Amino acid sequence: MKKLYNLLTFLILSAVVYTSCTPDKYDLEKTDIKSEDLVEGIAYTITHDTENPNIVYLTSLMESNYQSLWSHPQGRSQTQKDTLKIAFPGVYKVLFGVNTRGGVVFAADSAEFVIDEFYSGFVDHILWTNLTGGVGHEKTWRLDYGSYGLAAGPLTYCEPQTTWDEWQAGTASIGWAPAWVGNEWIIEEADKDSRMTFSLIDGAEITTHKVTEGVDEEGTFSLDVDNHTITTTDATILRSNNFIANATNWNQNLAILELTENQLMVGVRRTNDEGDYLYVWNFVSDEYAENYVPEDLPDPEPILPDGWQDDVAKVVSYDIKWVLSPETPFNWANLDGSLMNGDWVSPETYPDWTGFNATIPETYSNFSLTTNSQDNTVEMVLPDGTESSGTFELDEKGIYTFSGVTPEFNICSWVNLSTTAENQWRILSIEKNLSGDVTGMWVGALSTEKPEYMCYKLVPQMGNSEADASGTELDVDNTKLLFGNLEDNNDKFRIEIYNEYGDTQSAPPVVPADVVFENSIEITFTLQGITLLDGAAGSYKTAIQMADADWSISDWGDGTGAGETTITGDGTYTVSWTPSSPYETALVFCVDVVDLIPDLSDLTAVSVTVDKVVMY
């Protein structure tokens, strides 16, 4: 007996007001459309492809100023013409509707069409096979609680527009990939027994058993192998009760990021007041889970770069004074040292629940930890001025063990800086500038409850009058900055920070005498308003132009210098220069973008902001 597919009507859509459609004239020569007017053959047609009858065309006959609404076996759509590709024989229903000035109107009755034969071409794809086991088979999946060597836990947070291609290429922006252990609030343990099954036995069907939701569902699904999405009807994927209200679409065109024989990852867009984000639910096949034998592997560890001991010792004849970063003082890290919250880059980017904001750094500005790599002594000053001294050991893994000092104080709200019970920190990563100087070091205290580190960013400063290793920031008055086609005899777009022979000489954006550095200088700037002509090159080298007061140190860059970068359009860029000897007092201080001028559609639309100049 041929299976009859009963579809949900557009109960949700009927409540939506489509403000974009306000026609002056309505079909069938009536002021308003009524349900009785939306009849097959008059308001719309359902036709089969002449060569492949399993391809079905849904075509609206209404005027184009009416938005068409369809509910069909493969989901819902709002197009004038839709194409269905139905693999399995059966009797299928279509409900047609339109938006009118009085609201959404649907046909009084759904129309039916018949598929007589099975057509394997629509499901003969590796993704269909991975999801269902193939035609005539079914496959059961469960949520991955992080026990099978695939995902860290049942849920991964990603940027809203994350795509299959980005995930497959390894370029997806992951906000958080928490382990379930230690984050049990994400989903109850009882849902380890929840299951969903995708079947290609006489149709494309989904069945679910949801423990904490307390429902068993039966529905249909369609898989778009080109766009890597899945649509379900009358059933939803497995999920956590805690997240159901956070998203409005659990059925239509859900993003698939991974689909192998053993692993499935499905993304659902968050739509509540927390902001747009992608909840990616991680699943593992029942067969794989039940037969999984974990490898006896050691826990991952941070991998530090070659020469890291010299980096943290710096110059052995001097102390290093470490302070807590005012920009990114704390985070959490995985066992391999990678930060869990990579988008925390300034006080403004920390979420409110951390309690950290731009007013906090001042409260711990007195804290310092001064280490001497010659005699392994350490001196500590806490934020309240309390001083102590002791010794430290640093082993080959990058683990500090302190004696006589215990770094511990409150950073903000409930966040504390502290070492482990053994008074230890482990170096997780080392940050450097373009010149190779250490600008920061993440150290972490291993949690006793979770496989993670609570970590802190220390910024180095050199003792004994040596220049601060974190750099000295130069004040720049952007209101006096000049930029554009400042030299008519070439095609360079110039950013003039100071030029004794230019217009900034009389109104300098910087104090020339303040431009003093021994090791290097970094200039970070933002370009906006760039529109390129058709056929433009699309990428342009920077060229630093520097000269000091007596012309003894200079650089007339041609775009090939080690610290140069490539401009490709609007964005924030950083360039750097390392002189052969100390540089004192600016005579010429510019950054050129080579050959950009003739490729610009509108030079006047381009703006420049110098975000930061740091001297080392």
Buried (B, 14 or more C-beta within 10 A) or exposed (E): EEEEBEBEEBEEBEEEEBEEBEBEEBBBEEEEBEEEBBBBEEBBBBEBEEEEBBBBEBBBBBEEBBBBBBBBBBBBBEEBEBEBBBBBBBEBBBBBBBBBEEEBBBBEBBBEBEBEEBBEEBBEEEBBBBBBBBBEEBBBBBBBBBBBBBBBBBBBBBBBEBBBEBBEEEEBBBBBBBBBBEBEEBBBEEBBEBBBBBBBEEBBBBBBBBBBBEEEBEBBBBBBBEEBBBBBBBBBBBBBBEBEEBBEEBBBBBBBBBBBBBBBBBBBBBBEEEEEBBBBBBBBBBBBBEEEEEEEEEEEEBEBEEEBEEBBBBEEEBBBBBBBBBBBBBBBBBBEBBBBBEBBEEBEEBEEEBBBEEEBBEBBEEBBBBBBBEEEBBBBBBBEEEEEEBBBEBEEEBBBBBEBBBBEBBBBEEBEBBBBEEBBBBBBBBBEBBBEBBBBBBBBBBBEEBBBBBBBBBBBBBBEEBBBBBBBEBEBEEEBBBBBBBBEEEBBBBBBBBBBEBEBEEEBBBBBEEBBBBBBBBBBBEBEBBBBEEEBEEEBBBBBBBBBBEEEBBBEBEBEBEBBBEBBEEEEBBBBBBBEEEBBBBBBBBBBBBBBBEBBEEBEEBBBBBEBBBBB
